[in-house]
């Protein structure tokens, strides 16, 4: 069976409202059979000027490194052991406070083909710097 997964994203930095961000998120197939027409989704509406590109990786088709504006709704084919990276860019809204969350998922075209769905979704948490929340600058 296929085992699709979104790899965790280490986020140790603090971000300020209004700052440009760039994230790289890996998705892959840890299973022993291919997964065709797997869908990758991420709601990027919380970012300003959000865009993304699927960077061609190993044993993957459907990634053509084209810049796309807006949220991710993409279909790719992953052979067993296949992996690729989604590069996400955008601007954190100036009014954002505390943290910003982006949920990214990869799902097979048939729910029965992935026996381990717990690793199909990751929440990317961007922690925001509160230094200027009260107008002190």
Secondary structure, 3 states (H helix, E strand, C coil): CECEEECCCCCCCEECCCCEEEEEEEEEECCCCCEEEEEEEECCCCEEEEEEEEEEEEEEECCCCCCEECCEEEEEEEEEEEEEEEEEEEEECCCCCCEEEEEEEEECCCHHHECCHHHCEEEEEEEECCCCCCCCC
